[in-house]
Each structure stands twice: as structure tokens, then as C-alpha cells.
Amino acid sequence: MSPPDEVEGPLPTDYEIARSTDMEPIWELVEPWGLGLDDLQYFGSYTAKVKHHAIDRLREQADEKAGNLVLVTGMTPTPKGEGKTVTTVGLGQTLNHIGETAMIAIREPSLGPVFGVKGGAAGGGRSQVLPMEDINLHFTGDLHALTSAHNLISAMLDAKISQGDELDIDVNDVAWPRAIDMNDRVLRETVIGLGGKTGGTPREDGFLLTAASELMAVLCMASSLGDLKERVARIVVAYDGDGDPVTVDDIDATGAVTMLLRDAIKPNVVQTIEGTPAFVHGGPFANIAHGTNSLMADKAAFGMADYVVTEAGFGSDLGAEKFMNIVCRLGDMTPNAVVLVSSVRALKYHGEDMWPADFDDIADAGVGAVEAGLPNLDKHVQNLQKFGVPVVVAVNRFPDDADEEVEAVLDHCREDLGVKAAESTVFENGSEGGVDLAEHVVAEVEAGDEESFAPLYDDEDSIKEKIHTVATEIYGADGVKYTGGAESDIERMEDLGFGEFPVCLSKTFHSLSDDASKKGVPTDWELEVREIYPSAGAGFLVALTGDVLTLPGLPSDPAAAGMDIDADGNISGLF
């Protein structure tokens, strides 16, 4: 497909654009990219999963050539998001438009955010992935499979506890809550087993969002079905009376859980508005988990194209940091360039004079407010440069942005930061609106040196050293304070042999600090770590900071309240 012509007047809605696009049958779309009819498992005409034998072949092809990995991340966002997925999709389309071969790899939406604050999460405008309704709702059932598999572990664990527990499980030291793919605050803390003798053993329990489940992280870090099974087996679900871990394998759940994930582990392939193939697979949150799509999707994409454009969730202090320190380390990948998405409204939002910010006020705040927020952008650029990777800033343009506001950001990046920067209008214009950005990315990739990339800490560093490095180097904290049982948690993790794991810090995405109310670049603060637990299947330790929640709640006016469907099946309000 060719990029759409620029249009005069108001841009149609995402839904109108999606519905007016003539999609290509998925088997025809991917055939020139090296996938045949027998390589795909079909979900209608426009969505498919890639079968295991084809993944193996694509990975062999990837090993024979040098692919280029481009990570899209962002500055600290506003609650409405700054367009990372739009930029990822648009950049992939544009790279193909200027003569490169590029694949896109992004995460699947979770129903929690879809019905909560953000609504749909598959790009937008003329840089979106299709079929958008399917992707945002049930898609191929991956999230449902993960929810069922997670809760099967919970059920089998409680069956062990209540029916002849030869494992001597400590009911006060169960580490496996239940999961739901919906924001529901009343389920964060529950009591179960209140039905008398037949109701099991009473104990405190709770739910987390499926995207926050270790199973989601395991799915995204697994390299094959066999590797997935091994990772599932070593997940720690509880501790016994002596403090020793009880695993999924100990409760005899490994085989059944892996069976439920047999199809979910296969990457989903769809298409963009302009016909660029896109993998949409996995959905760990970056403020809770590691925040990137599956490694299997990335590896397959490398076998199909010279460029793979992928995305990390939230700001670079979360998604990009975890991508560099965890995903690249465990997945043996090296990023060739990073695109940092910024916006005029986010810069105004982080100016000290604009908080608390009203978005109507932001629109009229002017260049001075933009300049006041530039330190937040600067901090993200400097953080990314610490990994030895070239950085290109994309200014994602919104309709209310004034020319002088956009130019102020571009001039600052080029003259004060010394990094390439480009205005991006891929939302409105598709690949035609991303040419400058794509050309900057190609130039940086071709001039770059993969050998310069390095994570910020070593495997051999202690747990506290790793946490301190992220807190001070990335977040800008003065230090770290451990509260609650965090010190005991560290001792336990070291005793269990998890000391060399990388650390995954769960932190608010609203601020560089652990306090959501602090905008810009907070100073004179300490990071609070209150709990540390193993994600043994995924291969990292999770450190909970501040008051981050693993199960969000719906706002007073959830996005779901504005959604509807008519008698003909036409959806409104989702996009």
C-alpha cells in the first residue's frame, strides 16, 4: 500500500480511518517477507499467529545477517500519553517508504487501560495497526490464556494447601495472587476460603492485573515453547515452613499451565494502515514489569527485515531502562538507535509553573511554558546516552501546537543537546510525516558502533548496588531507603541464589521520582523500596517502590463509559 494523500479539513477519527482502509489478506501481505501459507495459524483474514517451525526458520535467517534494532521510548508523559505507539508505527511505515525494509513489534493492549483511562492502544490516525477493534478487545485470546493459566496456578496452590499439604506451605507466605485483565480496585486485597470445610483454607489473598503477572513476563522472555515450560516450572509461588521456595513444578502445575499457553506464545502478525507487517505480542507494563513485547516477536522480525522498530512502555526511566538493563541482557540484543518521543504539551506539563496542570491551560501557555519543561526532556536524553546508544528526538505534533513551540524544542535539541531531532506528523500524514525522523534514524544507525552499548550495571553487582545505580543514574535520586521488609527480602533473595539477577523497579510513570505529584526533574529525594521478590521464571528481581499498584482502579469517569456499539456492530468511543 502507498501512503495516503494528505487531506484538507478535520482529520477523520481513528475508527473512520481504520474502517475505510482496504486491508490485504494477511497471507498475501507477509508472503514477500518470507512467510508462507503453512507458516501461519489464522484468526480470520487479517490476523494470524506465526507457527513455531516458522519462528525457528526466521531466527536462523536473522543469525545470518546484521539487523538494526530501533527502540522508541519517551519523556515523562502526561496522563493522555505522548504518542509512542503512533511514532513506532509511523516510523516503521516511513522506513519502508524511504526504501529500507522494516518490521514493527509492539505490545498487545490490556483491557484494564482500554476501559480505564487511555482507551484504545494500537496507534492512531494514519499510523495505526489493524484490525484495530480486534487488537484492542479480545484479539487472539492471549490475555485470556494468560489469565486462565495464572489462576490455574492459584487454584492448584490452594488445593495443595487445603487437601493434604505435604509441602508444608506457609499460608502467611504465599507469593502468588490471582489475576484479572480489568482495573478493579476492590480486588487488590481479599480474603478467601470462607466457605467452611469445603471452602478451602482461609487466608488473605488479592488480585493483580494480568499484564503485571510473572506469567506475562515469562511469555515475553521465553525463546521457545520448551524454554517457556522451563521458565514456568521455576516460578516461585510460596514458601514453606522453613522459608524454602515452593515452585510451580512443586505443585505439579507446569505441564497444564504450559499447555494453556501453547498458542499464546506464538507471535501475532497484523498490518499497519500502509501495509507494513507488525507483530503485536505480549503486554507487560513498564511501571510494574519490564514493559516490552515478546523476544520471540523481535527475533522473528529480525529474520524478515533489516530494521526492527519496537517500543518500550511509559517514559525512558521505566521502559527503556528495563529494555537496556534487562531485555537486552537476557535476550542477547543490542539497540542501534533510540527515538525519544516528546510533545509540546508534555513539556508544558513538566514546567514548574504549570502544575497542577489543566490541559485547556496547557494549550494556551506559550513558548515560555515549553522552555520551562525542557529539563525533563534533557534528563531523558542524558539517561539514554549513558547506555552508549545514539538518540534521536521526535517531536510528536498535536493540532494545537504552534510552529514557534515546535521550533523551540527542535532548536534546543540540536543546539543545546547536540542530538538530531525532527517534527513528526505521522498521526496526520502517515509515512509522509515521518521522513525527516526516519532519515535521522538511518543516519545514526549507519554512523553508530554497536560495541559502545553497555548496561549500567554488572551481573556481579549486589542487589543494593543495582538498585542504587538505577535510582541515582536514571531517576536522579540522592540515594535509596529500604522500608517494611525490603532488607529481609534482599537477604532472602541472596540466600536463594538470585543475587545476580537484574532488577526490575516498579515505579510510578507520572514522575522521574517515586512521587507521582513531582513533575519536571525532582531533586533532593530518596527512592523508597518497600518490597523485593523474585520473578524467577522471567529471570529478574522485582522491587516495589513508593505506592505503585499492581492492580489499578477505574477512574470516576472511565473510558468505558463513553464506548458503545450499535445494532449493526459499529463501535464508538474505543479509539
C-alpha distance (Angstrom), angle and dihedral (degrees) to the residues before:
residue distance angle dihedral
M1 . . .
S2 3.79 . .
P3 3.80 122.4 .
P4 3.81 113.3 -89.0
D5 3.77 120.0 -102.6
E6 3.77 116.9 -102.8
V7 3.78 111.0 -96.7
E8 3.78 131.2 -142.5
G9 3.79 121.5 -132.2
P10 3.80 127.7 18.3
L11 3.79 115.3 -8.6
P12 3.81 112.5 -114.6
T13 3.79 116.5 -110.4
D14 3.79 120.7 -90.4
Y15 3.79 88.5 -107.0
E16 3.82 93.1 51.1
I17 3.80 91.2 48.7
A18 3.80 91.8 47.8
R19 3.80 93.5 48.1
S20 3.82 92.8 47.5
T21 3.81 94.3 51.8
D22 3.80 117.4 101.7
M23 3.78 102.7 -137.1
E24 3.77 123.1 -154.5
P25 3.81 119.7 -126.5
I26 3.77 104.6 -95.5
W27 3.81 94.4 -124.0
E28 3.81 90.2 56.3
L29 3.79 93.5 44.2
V30 3.81 96.4 54.8
E31 3.81 98.8 36.9
P32 3.85 93.6 89.3
W33 3.81 87.7 49.5
G34 3.81 93.5 59.8
L35 3.80 105.4 -91.4
G36 3.80 120.6 119.3
L37 3.78 133.2 -161.3
D38 3.81 93.6 -92.6
D39 3.81 92.0 50.1
L40 3.81 93.3 68.8
Q41 3.80 138.0 72.9
Y42 3.80 105.9 -152.7
F43 3.80 131.5 -134.7
G44 3.79 98.9 -178.4
S45 3.78 123.2 -51.9
Y46 3.80 100.5 -51.9
T47 3.79 107.0 37.5
A48 3.78 130.9 59.0
K49 3.76 143.0 160.5
V50 3.79 120.2 -129.5
K51 3.79 111.9 -121.9
H52 3.79 122.1 -125.2
H53 3.82 96.5 -109.0
A54 3.81 90.5 54.5
I55 3.81 91.5 49.0
D56 3.80 89.6 53.5
R57 3.81 90.9 50.8
L58 3.80 93.4 47.8
R59 3.79 91.3 49.9
E60 3.80 90.3 53.0
Q61 3.80 88.9 51.1
A62 3.79 90.3 49.2
D63 3.80 91.1 53.7
E64 3.80 89.3 57.4
K65 3.80 96.0 57.7
A66 3.78 139.0 40.9
G67 3.80 110.8 -109.5
N68 3.78 125.8 -168.4
L69 3.80 119.8 -127.7
V70 3.81 118.2 -154.9
L71 3.79 118.5 -172.2
V72 3.80 120.4 -156.8
T73 3.80 115.3 -154.3
G74 3.79 135.9 149.5
M75 3.77 151.1 -136.8
T76 3.81 117.5 -97.9
P77 3.80 101.9 -58.8
T78 3.75 134.5 -136.2
P79 3.83 115.1 -118.2
K80 3.81 88.0 -95.1
G81 3.82 95.6 57.4
E82 3.79 127.5 -119.1
G83 3.80 101.4 -116.0
K84 3.80 107.8 -90.0
T85 3.80 93.6 149.4
V86 3.80 91.5 44.7
T87 3.81 88.7 51.5
T88 3.81 92.9 46.3
V89 3.79 92.7 51.6
G90 3.78 92.9 41.1
L91 3.80 93.2 49.1
G92 3.80 91.9 50.2
Q93 3.79 90.7 50.9
T94 3.79 91.9 46.4
L95 3.80 94.9 50.2
N96 3.80 88.2 56.7
H97 3.81 89.8 44.8
I98 3.84 92.1 56.9
G99 3.79 93.5 48.9
E100 3.82 105.3 -89.5
T101 3.80 124.1 114.8
A102 3.79 112.1 -118.5
M103 3.78 138.0 173.4
I104 3.79 126.3 -164.0
A105 3.82 124.6 -138.6
I106 3.82 119.2 -173.4
R107 3.81 139.1 154.2
E108 3.79 128.5 -92.7
P109 3.82 117.2 -108.8
S110 3.80 118.5 -108.1
L111 3.80 117.3 -135.1
G112 3.80 89.5 -129.7
P113 3.83 96.1 69.3
V114 3.81 92.3 31.9
F115 3.81 91.0 61.7
G116 3.81 94.5 29.4
V117 3.80 119.2 55.5
K118 3.78 112.3 -37.2
G119 3.79 104.3 45.1
G120 3.83 115.2 -158.4
A121 3.79 119.0 14.9
A122 3.79 111.0 -165.0
G123 3.77 102.9 97.7
G124 3.78 122.1 -86.5
G125 3.77 148.4 -128.3
R126 3.80 110.7 18.0
S127 3.80 92.0 -19.8
Q128 3.78 104.2 66.3
V129 3.78 137.5 115.0
L130 3.78 121.0 -117.5
P131 3.03 148.4 -99.5
M132 3.78 81.3 35.9
E133 3.81 99.3 -178.8
D134 3.80 92.0 52.9
I135 3.80 94.1 45.8
N136 3.80 92.4 50.9
L137 3.79 95.6 45.5
H138 3.82 127.1 34.8
F139 3.84 96.4 -29.4
T140 3.84 108.4 170.9
G141 3.80 94.4 -22.8
D142 3.81 97.9 -102.9
L143 3.81 94.8 135.3
H144 3.79 91.1 47.2
A145 3.81 91.4 50.0
L146 3.80 90.6 50.3
T147 3.81 91.6 48.4
S148 3.80 91.6 50.6
A149 3.79 93.1 45.9
H150 3.80 91.9 48.3
N151 3.79 92.5 50.1
L152 3.80 92.0 45.9
I153 3.81 86.6 62.1
S154 3.81 89.2 50.0
A155 3.80 92.2 49.9
M156 3.80 94.1 47.2
L157 3.80 91.0 46.7
D158 3.81 92.0 53.3
A159 3.80 90.4 45.3
K160 3.81 88.3 56.9
I161 3.79 91.3 48.7
S162 3.80 96.3 49.1
Q163 3.80 102.1 34.8
G164 3.79 112.5 53.6
D165 3.79 104.2 -42.1
E166 3.78 104.8 -152.1
L167 3.82 88.5 168.3
D168 3.84 93.0 65.4
I169 3.82 91.4 -133.8
D170 3.79 114.2 -165.8
V171 3.83 104.5 -128.5
N172 3.80 88.6 -155.6
D173 3.80 91.4 56.4
V174 3.81 103.4 51.6
A175 3.80 110.0 140.0
W176 3.82 100.2 -173.2
P177 3.83 117.1 84.1
R178 3.77 122.9 -177.1
A179 3.82 123.8 -94.9
I180 3.79 138.3 -132.3
D181 3.81 130.8 176.1
M182 3.78 94.0 -136.0
N183 3.80 135.7 78.3
D184 3.82 104.9 -108.1
R185 3.81 116.6 152.8
V186 3.82 95.9 -171.3
L187 3.80 90.2 67.7
R188 3.81 96.4 57.5
E189 3.79 91.9 94.8
T190 3.81 121.8 21.5
V191 3.80 141.3 156.8
I192 3.80 117.8 -128.9
G193 3.79 136.3 -172.9
L194 3.81 97.5 49.2
G195 3.79 96.6 136.4
G196 3.77 98.1 95.3
K197 3.82 123.0 -113.5
T198 3.78 93.3 -21.5
G199 3.81 93.1 45.8
G200 3.78 97.8 70.8
T201 3.79 129.7 -119.4
P202 3.81 115.7 -33.5
R203 3.79 113.3 -120.8
E204 3.77 141.9 139.8
D205 3.79 115.2 -88.0
G206 3.78 139.6 154.8
F207 3.78 146.4 -176.2
L208 3.77 134.8 -103.7
L209 3.78 130.2 -167.5
T210 3.80 113.1 -88.2
A211 3.81 89.1 -122.9
A212 3.83 87.3 60.2
S213 3.80 93.9 51.2
E214 3.77 118.6 113.0
L215 3.80 86.5 -128.9
M216 3.80 88.8 66.4
A217 3.80 90.3 52.2
V218 3.81 90.5 45.7
L219 3.81 91.7 51.2
C220 3.79 90.9 50.9
M221 3.82 95.2 46.5
A222 3.84 96.6 44.5
S223 3.79 118.6 106.7
S224 3.82 97.5 -161.3
L225 3.79 142.7 -6.4
G226 3.80 89.6 -90.2
D227 3.79 91.6 50.6
L228 3.80 89.5 47.9
K229 3.81 90.2 55.7
E230 3.80 92.2 50.4
R231 3.80 91.0 49.3
V232 3.81 93.1 48.0
A233 3.81 90.2 50.9
R234 3.80 94.0 59.1
I235 3.81 98.2 47.4
V236 3.81 109.1 125.5
V237 3.82 110.7 -130.5
A238 3.82 102.1 167.3
Y239 3.81 145.2 -17.6
D240 3.78 129.0 -113.1
G241 3.79 129.6 -129.5
D242 3.82 90.9 -81.8
G243 3.81 92.9 50.8
D244 3.81 94.5 -106.5
P245 3.82 117.9 141.0
V246 3.79 122.6 -100.8
T247 3.81 112.1 -150.9
V248 3.79 136.9 -161.3
D249 3.78 87.3 -103.3
D250 3.81 90.8 54.6
I251 3.81 91.0 58.9
D252 3.86 91.1 46.7
A253 3.81 93.9 -117.1
T254 3.82 101.0 120.1
G255 3.79 99.0 94.8
A256 3.79 97.1 44.1
V257 3.81 93.7 45.3
T258 3.80 92.4 49.8
M259 3.78 89.7 47.3
L260 3.81 90.2 57.3
L261 3.81 89.1 52.0
R262 3.81 95.2 46.9
D263 3.80 93.5 109.4
A264 3.80 98.3 26.2
I265 3.80 90.7 67.4
K266 3.82 91.5 60.6
P267 3.83 109.8 94.8
N268 3.81 117.3 -114.3
V269 3.80 117.4 -128.3
V270 3.81 123.3 -159.1
Q271 3.81 134.9 148.7
T272 3.78 140.7 -105.6
I273 3.79 127.2 -124.5
E274 3.81 88.6 -91.9
G275 3.79 96.6 44.1
T276 3.80 101.8 -99.1
P277 3.82 110.2 147.9
A278 3.79 112.6 -116.1
F279 3.79 132.2 -168.3
V280 3.82 111.4 -143.6
H281 3.78 106.3 -175.3
G282 3.79 137.3 142.9
G283 3.77 127.3 2.7
P284 3.82 118.3 -146.4
F285 3.80 113.2 163.7
A286 3.80 116.3 -119.5
N287 3.80 94.7 -143.1
I288 3.83 90.2 54.8
A289 3.81 107.3 19.3
H290 3.82 134.1 12.9
G291 3.80 96.9 -66.5
T292 3.82 107.0 -141.0
N293 3.80 137.0 102.8
S294 3.80 123.3 -98.3
L295 3.78 123.6 -59.8
M296 3.81 88.4 -135.6
A297 3.80 89.6 61.9
D298 3.80 91.6 48.1
K299 3.80 93.1 48.7
A300 3.81 92.2 48.1
A301 3.80 91.2 48.2
F302 3.81 90.7 54.8
G303 3.81 87.9 58.9
M304 3.80 91.6 54.9
A305 3.82 105.5 42.7
D306 3.80 145.2 20.3
Y307 3.81 92.3 -123.3
V308 3.80 128.0 45.3
V309 3.80 114.9 -168.0
T310 3.79 113.0 -163.5
E311 3.79 135.4 168.9
A312 3.80 136.6 -133.3
G313 3.80 120.0 -153.4
F314 3.81 127.2 -104.8
G315 3.82 120.3 -17.6
S316 3.79 124.1 -13.4
D317 3.82 90.3 -103.1
L318 3.81 86.8 70.4
G319 3.80 115.7 22.6
A320 3.79 100.1 26.7
E321 3.81 94.5 42.9
K322 3.80 90.3 53.0
F323 3.79 91.9 44.0
M324 3.81 91.1 54.3
N325 3.81 98.8 39.1
I326 3.82 100.6 34.6
V327 3.81 114.7 15.5
C328 3.79 97.9 41.3
R329 3.82 90.6 43.3
L330 3.81 95.8 49.7
G331 3.80 96.1 32.6
D332 3.81 96.6 45.8
M333 3.81 94.3 -125.5
T334 3.79 133.8 140.7
P335 3.82 122.9 -154.9
N336 3.80 114.6 -135.6
A337 3.81 96.6 -164.2
V338 3.80 141.0 -3.4
V339 3.79 125.8 -140.6
L340 3.80 111.5 -153.5
V341 3.80 111.2 -156.8
S342 3.79 116.1 -146.5
S343 3.78 133.4 168.2
V344 3.77 136.8 -161.5
R345 3.79 91.2 -120.9
A346 3.83 93.1 52.0
L347 3.79 90.9 50.3
K348 3.79 90.7 51.3
Y349 3.79 89.2 46.3
H350 3.80 90.6 57.2
G351 3.78 96.2 46.5
E352 3.79 109.3 110.8
D353 3.81 92.7 -125.0
M354 3.81 93.9 55.3
W355 3.80 102.5 60.8
P356 2.95 123.9 132.1
A357 3.77 82.5 36.9
D358 3.77 130.1 -159.0
F359 3.78 112.5 -160.1
D360 3.80 91.9 -137.1
D361 3.80 88.3 57.1
I362 3.81 91.1 46.2
A363 3.80 92.3 58.3
D364 3.81 91.7 59.4
A365 3.81 99.1 35.4
G366 3.81 96.7 102.2
V367 3.79 136.6 -153.0
G368 3.78 94.4 -46.8
A369 3.78 91.1 62.8
V370 3.81 90.1 49.1
E371 3.78 91.4 52.9
A372 3.81 91.1 48.3
G373 3.80 89.9 60.2
L374 3.80 97.3 47.3
P375 3.84 94.4 96.9
N376 3.83 88.9 69.6
L377 3.80 90.4 55.0
D378 3.80 90.5 45.2
K379 3.80 91.8 53.6
H380 3.81 92.2 52.9
V381 3.80 92.1 48.7
Q382 3.80 91.6 49.3
N383 3.80 91.8 47.2
L384 3.79 92.6 53.4
Q385 3.80 92.7 46.8
K386 3.81 88.6 58.8
F387 3.82 87.9 71.7
G388 3.80 91.6 57.9
V389 3.81 94.9 -114.5
P390 3.85 125.5 131.9
V391 3.83 113.1 -109.4
V392 3.80 126.9 -148.3
V393 3.82 118.5 -173.6
A394 3.80 118.3 -140.9
V395 3.80 116.4 -161.4
N396 3.79 102.2 -153.1
R397 3.78 104.0 -149.4
F398 3.80 122.4 -138.2
P399 3.84 124.0 -165.3
D400 3.82 94.7 -105.7
D401 3.81 94.8 52.1
A402 3.80 114.5 114.9
D403 3.80 120.5 -137.3
E404 3.80 92.3 -119.7
E405 3.82 90.7 52.5
V406 3.80 93.0 53.3
E407 3.79 91.6 44.3
A408 3.80 90.8 51.6
V409 3.81 89.8 58.6
L410 3.80 94.1 44.9
D411 3.80 92.9 48.1
H412 3.80 91.5 48.5
C413 3.81 92.4 51.8
R414 3.78 94.5 47.3
E415 3.78 100.1 38.9
D416 3.81 105.1 29.5
L417 3.82 103.1 27.8
G418 3.79 98.0 30.2
V419 3.80 94.5 -135.9
K420 3.77 130.8 126.0
A421 3.79 114.8 -102.2
A422 3.78 136.2 179.7
E423 3.77 138.8 -176.5
S424 3.81 110.7 -115.7
T425 3.80 123.3 -151.8
V426 3.79 96.9 165.2
F427 3.81 90.7 127.8
E428 3.79 91.3 62.7
N429 3.80 101.9 27.3
G430 3.79 107.4 24.7
S431 3.79 115.4 -145.7
E432 3.81 92.0 -10.3
G433 3.78 87.3 67.1
G434 3.79 95.9 53.5
V435 3.79 104.7 49.5
D436 3.81 96.7 107.6
L437 3.81 90.6 47.0
A438 3.81 93.5 48.5
E439 3.80 92.8 47.5
H440 3.81 90.3 51.8
V441 3.81 90.2 50.2
V442 3.80 93.2 50.0
A443 3.81 91.1 48.0
E444 3.81 92.0 51.1
V445 3.80 92.7 46.3
E446 3.80 92.5 49.9
A447 3.81 92.5 47.0
G448 3.79 95.1 42.5
D449 3.79 131.2 98.6
E450 3.81 118.0 -137.1
E451 3.79 89.8 -157.2
S452 3.80 90.3 68.4
F453 3.81 93.0 67.2
A454 3.80 117.6 100.4
P455 3.83 136.3 155.5
L456 3.79 116.1 -113.2
Y457 3.81 96.8 -114.2
D458 3.80 139.5 29.3
D459 3.80 128.2 -116.3
E460 3.79 88.8 -118.2
D461 3.81 94.0 58.3
S462 3.79 113.6 106.9
I463 3.80 120.3 -104.2
K464 3.79 90.8 -106.2
E465 3.79 91.8 48.7
K466 3.80 91.4 53.0
I467 3.79 92.9 48.4
H468 3.81 91.0 45.9
T469 3.81 90.9 51.7
V470 3.79 93.7 53.3
A471 3.82 92.5 42.3
T472 3.78 96.1 50.7
E473 3.81 103.2 29.6
I474 3.83 98.7 40.5
Y475 3.81 108.1 21.4
G476 3.80 96.4 34.3
A477 3.82 95.1 -126.1
D478 3.79 121.4 157.4
G479 3.80 90.4 -133.9
V480 3.80 145.5 -45.7
K481 3.79 131.3 -82.7
Y482 3.80 121.9 -164.0
T483 3.80 118.6 -145.2
G484 3.79 136.4 178.3
G485 3.78 110.6 6.1
A486 3.81 97.2 -24.7
E487 3.81 95.0 114.5
S488 3.82 90.6 51.0
D489 3.79 89.5 46.3
I490 3.81 90.9 56.4
E491 3.78 91.6 50.1
R492 3.80 90.5 50.2
M493 3.81 92.8 48.2
E494 3.79 91.3 51.7
D495 3.82 91.8 47.1
L496 3.81 90.0 51.8
G497 3.80 92.4 52.8
F498 3.80 97.6 -107.4
G499 3.79 95.6 118.2
E500 3.82 94.6 107.7
F501 3.80 94.3 53.8
P502 3.81 117.3 112.4
V503 3.80 114.8 -112.2
C504 3.81 126.2 -113.7
L505 3.79 109.5 -160.0
S506 3.80 115.7 -155.3
K507 3.80 107.1 -149.0
T508 3.78 140.5 152.9
F509 3.81 114.3 -81.9
H510 3.81 93.2 -150.1
S511 3.80 94.2 77.7
L512 3.79 142.2 22.7
S513 3.80 84.5 -122.2
D514 3.81 129.1 59.3
D515 3.82 90.2 -102.1
A516 3.81 112.3 84.6
S517 3.80 92.0 -154.8
K518 3.82 94.6 62.4
K519 3.79 112.2 91.2
G520 3.78 133.1 -176.8
V521 3.81 111.8 23.0
P522 3.83 108.1 -29.2
T523 3.81 117.5 -147.5
D524 3.81 136.1 -170.6
W525 3.80 97.5 36.8
E526 3.79 140.2 117.2
L527 3.79 126.5 -136.2
E528 3.80 111.9 -117.6
V529 3.83 115.6 -143.0
R530 3.80 112.7 -170.5
E531 3.81 104.8 168.9
I532 3.81 139.5 15.4
Y533 3.77 124.3 -167.8
P534 3.81 136.1 165.9
S535 3.77 125.6 -101.0
A536 3.78 86.4 -166.8
G537 3.78 95.8 168.3
A538 3.79 93.2 52.1
G539 3.80 92.4 41.0
F540 3.80 104.6 -119.4
L541 3.80 142.1 89.0
V542 3.80 120.5 -114.1
A543 3.80 118.3 -141.3
L544 3.81 116.4 -166.9
T545 3.79 113.5 -147.8
G546 3.79 133.0 -171.6
D547 3.77 113.2 -20.6
V548 3.83 99.2 -39.9
L549 3.81 112.0 158.2
T550 3.79 126.7 -140.7
L551 3.82 90.4 -159.0
P552 3.81 114.2 42.0
G553 3.79 122.1 -157.8
L554 3.79 130.5 -131.5
P555 3.82 116.5 -96.3
S556 3.81 121.2 -120.4
D557 3.81 88.8 -96.7
P558 3.82 104.9 33.8
A559 3.78 121.5 -167.0
A560 3.80 87.8 -117.1
A561 3.82 90.0 68.6
G562 3.80 89.7 66.9
M563 3.80 96.3 48.3
D564 3.79 126.1 97.9
I565 3.79 144.4 158.4
D566 3.80 126.5 -146.8
A567 3.80 130.4 -142.2
D568 3.80 90.4 -90.0
G569 3.79 93.1 54.3
N570 3.80 96.6 -105.3
I571 3.81 110.9 150.4
S572 3.79 124.5 -144.7
G573 3.79 132.5 -174.4
L574 3.81 97.0 23.2
F575 3.80 95.1 102.7
